[in-house]
């Protein structure tokens, strides 16, 4: 999972101040500013020892080395290599994998599908979550009960959400599909590509609305009561207060959720696609992450798969930075 | 504020009821379908009430699809990820916040970087790493010309450690703990030092007890994440008996040319989502706090 941790950047700024310069003399000749930066995130009261922290860090760094750093670096290297499907020969091809990838119309159609999918999923998830958050913020009784129920999808695997909706919308046995057919709508996600796309958008949103909802509830609760009260005295109704005061005040949370929804749509919806449509019909739901898997493990086009990985890595890096930016802003607004 | 908005109140309740229905109805249909027989699910329109076949279907799922084993695997993987990640994270966070040592910031940034690339974008090389953990030694061996290193082979495919370790390799939990440690008053550590506590005693007797609620909240989130894993078990298990329950569901998915056994699939799906749902229902108070704190 990409950076889900709100916290990381906050403290860097927060704890840089109170440090003690107790290093050996030779160190104090180093620029003070550099030293101050180097000691950020350290407790003022700390221990000075290197053996124990070494052993405390060793397990994490070792696992990261094996399963994070080596694979990531190898993904970078493989993107510039061409390996035959049996892994017998490998040759250095420079940017050829990328050139081939960007010329491939299949890849661009996958980009297009991903774009439509993530955008639709984002809009649907956030808007439904906003309506629900407004409603549960407005009512006084039964908040807890509604929250308990609305949170349930968090526990359910994306793959199960996909399988569940695939069943409900299955043209042969699904109750919802029967209803649609009863209304004269010719529903068939196995043949119609926009129906298939709609299906995975619904499954992805169904699973992710609760996550947005929880963050919105927390943000709405922290909107200062005094401001809402003065708006009330000025004659603003509940809806007006929500649209004119609460929404702008929680804007940083909204941006944060938009980024998180993109991350979710791009990287965590693999299971939904694989368990329901398998990229079909005819590539209509083959989102980028699914295509990396297809090319890497099914058609064994390793060079292309690695080049796609690198493109996704760049995207993930970009989104991580965006996410941290919004977190900083969320804190600055003190919302 | 003493505002009366009776119409809006009703509308809000209706909205929330509709939301609750959207969440509950699919889950309810999973249960209903899981309790019907093959003939009953083919009937149009399908029954809205549960049938009497739930336990018979469960028997079939547990014996034919080996679901008992798969659920056990899910439990082992989820627990392994939870315990493993919490353990390595809490000590790593202790090291980077409470110790001054050379390369502290280097260690910090190395851990920080792992937040940026999810496993989904590097699946092929991560798979290769797990298929032979000794791979870096192999490469080193071929550079140095040491045949013994080249021949090393340590395959994690179809093992619990292969399913668990790569999923531990991310720093989310480390950052949550680091963040939390930074909010702990410095006086506690100073007092402990004056009383002659060693760093390890300070950690065990003061820091860990203080972190209890964070540990519980994070444990819930990690357990759910571990239970619901899909991509990694899909890649790393070639033996059906080593897969987790979610992957088992995929194998039960009716294909177009076979008998559509949706009732078995739904029964298995219900069994698979029951444990995490119970976790979230019982431990909700802890879980919500952890979710908002950690941003996951």
Interface residues (C-beta under 8 A of the other chain):
Chain A: X1 X2 X3 X4 X5 X6 X7 X8 X10 X11 X14 X15 X38 X39 X40 X41 X42 X43 X44 X45 X46 X47 X48 X49 X50 X52 X53 X54 X56 X57 X59 X60 X61 X63 X64 X66 X67 X68 X69 X70 X71 X72 X74 X75 X78 X128 X131 X132 X134 X135 X136 X138 X139 X142 X146 X147 X148 X149 X150 X151 X152 X153 X154 X155 X156 X157 X158 X159 X160 X163 X164 X165 X166 X167 X168 X170 X172 X173 X175 X178 X190 X206 X210 X211 X214 X215 X218 X228 X229 X232 X237 X238 X239 X256 X260 X263 X267 X268 X270 X271 X274 X275 X289 X292 X293 X296 X297 X302 X305 X306 X309 X312 X313 X315 X316 X317 X320 X327
Chain B: X1 X3 X5 X8 X9 X11 X12 X13 X15 X16 X19 X20 X22 X23 X24 X26 X27 X29 X30 X33 X41 X42 X44 X45 X46 X48 X87 X88 X89 X91 X92 X94 X95 X96 X97 X98 X99 X100 X101 X102 X104 X105 X107 X108 X110 X111 X112 X114 X115 X116 X117 X118 X119 X120 X121 X122 X123 X124 X125 X126 X127 X128 X129 X130 X133 X135 X136 X165 X166 X168 X169 X170 X171 X172 X174 X175 X176 X178 X179 X181 X182 X184 X186 X187 X189 X190 X193 X199 X200 X224 X225 X227 X228 X230 X231 X234 X235 X246 X249 X250 X253 X256 X260 X262 X265 X266 X269 X272 X273 X276 X277 X279 X280 X281 X284 X288 X291 X292 X293 X294 X295 X296
